[in-house]
Amino acid sequence: MVLEGYLKVLKGVAFVVLVTVVAVAVFNGAYVAVSIYFGPFYKGDAEQSRNFGIWLVGNGVVVLGALVSGAVWFCRYFRRKQVKGF
């Protein structure tokens, strides 16, 4: 019985990590696609630094959003699955 609790936590952590990895990959892929389509985002060092900051903050927001949404999604799924008798 105790092992089931640990497996539940392990499944939840794995699910949240998977959601986060997919979200970051999609964000970075979209960022690269936009930069390829429109050309380089910077012409000088100041603009390069600003755009790196935008990319870094964007990744941070995506990671935090994916962590929260993945955890909520897993908890809602598990609660619904538990009510059905599994």
Secondary structure, 3 states (H helix, E strand, C coil): CHHHHHHHHHHHHHHHHHHHHHHHHHHHHHHHHHHHHHCCCCCCHHHHHHHHHHHHHHHHHHHHHHHHHHHHHHHHHHHHHHHCCC
